[in-house]
Amino acid sequence: MNFKVEKSENFSGGRNVVAKVNFKVGDLLFKEKSFASIPMKSVLFSNRYCSWCCKKLINVNSGVSQIDEETGEETTITNPESTLSHQCKYGCTLWFCSEECSNQLVHQLECSFVEPVLVSSLKFDCDHSLALLAIRVLLKKSTESDLFDTTVGHLTSQKESFIQQHRGWYEKYEKFCDHFMEGLKSDSADPIITSIFNKDQILDIICSIAVNAFAGLSEIEFNRLPISNGFFYKAALLNHSCEPNTYFSVDGESIEFRLIKETAIDETIYDTYVDLLQPTINRQKTLLQNKNFLCKCSRCLSPSENGRYFSSIKCKKCDIGYLSPKVTQNAQTLQLEQHWSCQNNCSISEDNQSLDKKLLDIQTLLDKQSFQTLQSLEEYKISVENALNELHQNHYLQLQYHLTMTKFYKIFQDLHKAINHCRKLTKLVEIILDHPSGESVDCYFKLGELCENLVFSLSQKINASKSQGITNEITQLGNDIRSLLKECNDSYKKSLELAVLCYGESNIKTLFISDSYNKSKVNKK
């Protein structure tokens, strides 16, 4: 291995993963197959992903059919790794990519438990995908105990932390277990199989999955929605930082980690467990809720997030500085709080609560996204931009705003403005994530796509002008098209360069972007 695991009292879990070699940006750290994976509950019973290996399923040979959430139009994305779907022949309603997956011994064992797990989960508002994955892990443990004992069996469950800090969540799964186990007894299930399960074991695995599992995203569709959950061992060994030096991607039941920063021998290797395009207060809430700890990395300890000013507000006292929040946990209530201070050390004229409320009001304004006409969008733009003037230009609400405007200007076919907002969005993402990232890959790709769409629209205008004998606009439209073709090509090229670093050259997403880039080179000529 090109890394080693050291015992350490300074890291959660008592371990520290360090490099054994010098790494360059884009180098592969490792690739690992999960002990078990499953689609998320939102897609588990659909025919979109294999219930065993989590590969994308298709019903035609040409590619992946998807509905564009912005326009409602159906599009097709070529994905040669996708396979035709078929339903389980043993009685459950799960979908699979192949007979090899549906005939897996563990699935044959779990098949009769799918419905009881679903019923018990829904009764107590539990995540049925998480519950079924726990049952799958225990069944696989019974058939491959050595593999379990040498890998995920070593991972901490943090069950006591869940009991103390998230009692309500834990009690729901206790009730799930009781109902599920009672159902097995009343159904006279095979005692040999039911002996595999006991309440404590199921709860241990559920907690371990909640702490250690990794979500796979719908990367090929460029919407970054979580679609699978994988129980990995080596991946779970890496400690968290909001200034990570690795980036991971999940493809079906496999995960890859690549270096996104140069890393020297004996340097600690970090992953991130959170969305890095969220402010410190949100990242810490996520970690406390899902992982039972607070991050102490340099970004979280810095009120300005290491000079990003991602949560900063203009200071009314000095009018040149910015108020930035230090996030702490209240010792009595255990709630997270923001304590604001100006970078110029001036006394602030607003208390912490009023500053928190100001951000909440702007967030509420941003969330009012009911646009029936282009005029209603323009009115929204004016009111929101007035509010955003009080924030730093890098503020996370600025990022949300440009994402919203890019989306809706595209829907209303005002592509010039959509491109303008997408440029600003892309720049902001690169400032906040000062390393290669999947988010930057997607931003540059979307920018190239918008430019391509506008070229098509302007080309239609030229053809219409020619047919009507109108020549005075043709020269300018031609210049605009040449400029857009260059930006389209440059954007796809940048997206491809970043994709190679984040996903590798042979990844399906990288290949798809490469195809778009090569086509844009032809069009550019």
N, C-alpha and C positions, 0 to 999 in steps of 0.2 A: 504493500500500500504506500501511496505517496503522502500519507498523513499518519499521525499516531495519536492515541488517546492517552492523556496523562491524568492522574488523580490531582485534584485541586480543590482547596476549600474556598477559593475565591469565586467559583462559578456554581450556578444552580445545577443540582445533580451531582456535584462533586467531581466533575470531569472537565478537561480542557483539551480541545482538539487542535493540534499544531501541525504546521507543514514540515515535511521531511525533505522537501526539495524546494528550489526556487520556482515560483509560478509566474507565468506571464498572463496578461489579460486574455481571456478566452480559453485558457487551458482547462481540460477536463479534470475535475477532482475525483469523481467516481460516478458510476452508474449502478443502480441497484434495482432489483425486482422486489416488489412488496411481498410480505408474508401473506397478505390478503388485501383485496381492494373491492370497492363497490361504488356504483353511481350514487350521487346525492339523492335525497328523497324527492326532489322536484322532478327528476328524470328517471327514477328507479324503475317504475312500471311503464315507462314509455318504450317505444321501439327505436330510441335514438342512440343508446349506448349499451354495449354488452354488459350484462349483469355480473359477468365473471372477470373479464380482463379490462373492461371499461373502454374498449375501442369504439370509435364512432361507427354507427350502423347506417347503412343506406338501403334504399329499396330499388335503386336503379344502378346501372353499371357506370353511368357517366360521371357521377360525383356526388357531393354532399348537398342536399337540398336544404335551404334555410329561408326563414322569413326575416326580412330586414325590419327590425323593430322601429326604425324611423319612418320608412315609407310604406310598410306593409306589403312590399313587393317580394315575390319569391325569386331567389337567386340560387345559383349552383356553384359550389366551390369544389374544384377537382382535388380529390384526396385518394391516391391509389392504395393507401393502407386501409381504407374503409372497406367493410365487407357487408354482404347481404344479411338481413336479419331473419331470424326465425324464433318461434316461441318454444319454451321448454315442453318436451314431450312426456315429462314425468308427472305433470299435473299442476304445477304452480304457474303463475302468469308472467314470470320473468322472461326477458328477451336475451338472446345470445347471438354472437357473431358466427359461431361454427358449432358443429357437433362436438368438436374437441372440447370446447368450453362447457357446453351443456352436459356433456358426459363426464365431467370431472367428478371423481368419487365424492369429494366434499359436497358438491352441489346435490348429488343424488341423496346424500345423507340429510342435507338441509331442506330439501324440496318440500317435504311434508310439514316443515316448521314455518314456512314462509307466511302462510295465512295466519296461524296463531300469533306469530310475532307482530304482524300488521295489526291484528285486532287488539292485542294487549297494548301496543304502542299508542294507537289512536285513542284508546280509552283513557289513558293518563297523559295525553299530550306530549308524548315522547317522540324523538326522531326515529322513525322506523328503519331508516337506512343505517344509522348508528347501531341500533339494536340488532339488526340482522347481521351486520358486520361482526359484532361481538359473538353471535352464535356461530358464524362461519369460522372465526378464529379458533373457538373452542373445539369445533369439529375437526378442523385441520390439525390442531394440537394433538388430538387423539390419534391421528393417522401419521403425523410427522413430529413426534414429541422431541426428537433430537434437534431438529431445525428450530422449533419454538424455543427450546431451552438455551440454545446457543445464540439466539438473536433477540427477538422482541420480548421473550420471557425475562430478559435482563432489565427491561425498561421500567422506570418507576410509574406507578399509577396515581400517586398523590391523592389517594382516596381520602385520607384524613383531612387534607386541605379542602377537598370538595365538601366533606361533611361539615367542616367548621365555617367555611366562607360562602358556600353555595348550597345551603341545606335544602332549600326548596327544590332545586334542580336534582339533587341526589335522591330526595324522597320520592320524586316522580319515577325514577328508575327502580327504586326499591319496590314500589307498587307494581310497576311493569313486571319485574321478576316474579313477584308473588303470584300475580294473575297468570303469567305464562306457565309457571311451574304447576299451578293448580290445574290449568287446562290440560297439561300433559298427563296428569294423573287421571283426570276424568275421561280422557280420550283413550285410555289404556294403550299409550304409545309403547313401543318396543323398549323394555326395561334396560336392555344393553345400551341403546342409544341415549335414553334419558339419563342414565347414570353418568353420562359425560357432563351434565349440567348440574350446577348447584348455585344458589343465590350469590354467595360470596364471590365465586369465580366469575360469574357473569358481570357483577358490579365492578370487580377489579379490572376486567378487560374493557368495559365501557369507559371507565375513568382513564385507563392507559391510552385508549384510542383518542379520547377527547384531548389529552395532553400532547400526545406524540404523533398523531396522524398528519398527513400532508394532503392538501386539496389540490386536485388537478383542475386546470382552467381550460375553457373552450378556446384555446389559442388559435386554432385554424380559422375560427369565425371572427376573430379580432374584437370580441366583446368582453373577454376576461371574466366570464361568469364561472363560478365553481361548479364542476360537473361530476367530480369523483372524489373519493376519500381513500387514501392508501396507508396501510400500516407498515411503515418501513423501520428498519433497525439502524443502519449506519446514518441515515438522514437525521434521525432523532438524537444522535450523539452531539451534533453541532449546537453550540450555544447561540443565543440570540444577541443581536445588536441592531440598532436603527442606523448604524453606519457599517453595513455588512461588506464583506469582500467576496461573497459568492452569490450566484443567482441559480435558482433551481427551476426546472421545468419537468412536468409530469406528462408522459405519453402512455396512455393505457395503464398498465400495472407497473411501469418502470419510471424511475426518477433519475434525473441527471443533475449534477452540480458542476457549475463552471465558475472559474475565478473572474471577477469583474474589476479587480484591482491587483496590481503587482504585489505578490506576497513572498516574503523571504523565508528561508529555513528558520524554524522555531517560532515563527509568528503564529498567533492564534487565528484560526479559521472560524469565521462567523457566518451564520445564516440570519435571516430575519423572519419573525413569526407574524408580522403585521403588514398592513398596507402603508408603505412609506410616503404615500401622498395624502396622509392624514396628519393633523397637528399632534403635538405631544400629548395633550389631554386625551384625545381619542385613542391614540396608540396605547397609552398606559391603561385606559379603561378596558381595552380589548385584552391586553395581557393579564390584567387582574381578573377579568371575568373568565377567560379561557385557559390561562396557563398558571394562575395563582401566584404571580410575582409582578414586581414593578421593575422596569428597565432602569439601569444606572449608567447607560452609555453616555458619551460626551454630548451627543445631540439632545438627549432627554434632560441632561443636567444644565444645558445652556438655554437661558430664556429666549435667545434669538435663534435657537436650533443651529448653532455653529455658523451664524451669519446669514442664515436663510431668511430670517424674519417672516417665517411662514404663518405666524399667529399674531403679528405685530400691528398695532394701531397707532396712528399719528398722535403725538403728544400735544394737547391743546395749551399746555403751560409754556413750553419753550418754542413750539411750532416748528422745530427742526429735527427733533429726536422722535423716537418711537417707543411706545410702551410695549413691553414683552412680558409674557407670563412665566413664572417659575411654578411648576406643578408639584404639589406635595400631597401627602395623604394625612388627613386629620386623624390624630391619635385616638380620639374618642369615638367619632362616627365612622371611621375608616373610609370616609368618602374622599374623593380626589378634589382638590381645590386649586384655583389659579391665583397667584399673588403677583400683581402687576407692578412694574417699575420702569422708569425711563432710562434709556441708555446714557443720558446726560446727567443722571442722578438728581434731576429736579423733583420737587414734591409734586405729586400728581393731584389734580383737582377732582378726580372721580374715584369712588371706592371700587373694590373688586367686584361687588355685585352689579353695579351699574355698567361696568365694562363687559362683564359676562352677558348682561341683558342686551347690550348694544349689538354684540355678535349674534345673539339669538334672534334679535329682530331682523338683522340683515339676512340671516339664514332662512327665516320664515318668508321674507320677501323673495329670496331666490327660489324657494320651493313652490311659489305660486306660478305654475307653468301651464296654465290653461289658455292656450293660444288658438283662436279660431281663424284669425286673419293675420296677414303680415303687419297690418297697422297695430294690432294688439301686441305683437312682438316688439315693434318699435317703441310703443308706450312703456312696455316692461323694461326695455333697454335704458330709457331715460331715467326712470325711477331707481333702477338698480345701480346704474353708474354713479348717480348722485350719492347713494349710500356707500358705495365702494371707495369713493374719494377719501373717506376717513381711514382707509386701511393701507398698509404697505403694498406696493405693487406686486410683491411676491406672495401675498396672503393666500391661504388655502381657499378662501371664498372667491378670490379672483380666478383661481383655477376652475372652480365649479362653474363660475359665470361663463367663462370662455368655452367650457365643455357644453354647457346648455345652449349657448348661442350658435356654436358650430352645428349642433344637432338640428336646431329648429330652422336656421337659415337654409340648411340643406333640404329640409322637408318642404319649405316654401319656395325652393328652387332659386333663392338668391345666392348663387354660388360664389360671387365675388366676396360678399360679406362672410359667408361660411369659411372661405379660405383665409380671410384676414383674421378671424377668431381662431382658426386652427393653427395658424402661424404663432399667435401669441400663446396658445395652449402648449404647443410643442416647446417653445422657448422656456416657458415656466417649468415644465416637466424636467427639462434638462438642467435648469438651475437647481431645483430641489433634489433631483436624483443625479448627482454629479458623477455618474458611472453608467456603463451600459445597462439597460433595463428593458424588460418587455414592454413597459409603458411607453418608452421612447420609440421602440420598434413600431408599436401600433400608431403613435402620433404621426410619425413620418410617413407611414404607409397610408393613413387616412388623408394626409395632406396631398400625397401623390395622386390618390384616388379622386379627390375633389378637383384637382387641377385637370385630371384626365376627363372628368365629367364636364367641366367648363369648356375645355377644348372642343368636345363633341357639340355642345350647345352653340358655341361661336361658329363652328364649321357649318352648322345648319343655317345660321344667320347669313353667312357668306353665300351659301347656295341660294337662299331666298332672295338676297340682294341681286345676285347675278340674273336670276330668272325674271326679276322685275326691272332690270336695266338700271339699278341704282349702284353707282360705282364709287361714290364719295366716301362710303364707310369701309369699303373692302380693304384698303391699304392699312387702316388702323386696326381692323379686326385681324388681319394677317400678322401684324406686329404683336398684337396681344396673344395670338395663338403660339407664335414662336417663343415668346417669353414664358408662357404657361407650360409648353412642352419641355423647356429647359428645367423649370421648377419641378415638374412632374418627374423627370428623369433623375434630377438631383435628390428628390425626396425618397424615391424608391431605392436609389443607390445607398443613401444614408440608412434607410430602414434595413436593407440587406446587410450592410457592414455591421450594424448593431446585432442583427439576428444571428450572424455567424458567431459573434462573441458570446451571445446569451444561450443559443440553442445548438450551435455546431452546424457544419456545412450540410450534413445529410438529413437534418431534421425536416419534417414535412412542411412546417411553417416557413422555414428558410427557403426551401425549394419553391414554394408557392410565391414568395416575395421575389425570388430570383427570376421566376417566369414573368412576373409583372415588370420587373426592371428591364429584362431583355426586350420585351415588347415595346417598352417606352423608348429604348434606344433606336428601334426601327422607326417608330413614329417621329422621333426627333429629327431623323434624317429627311 
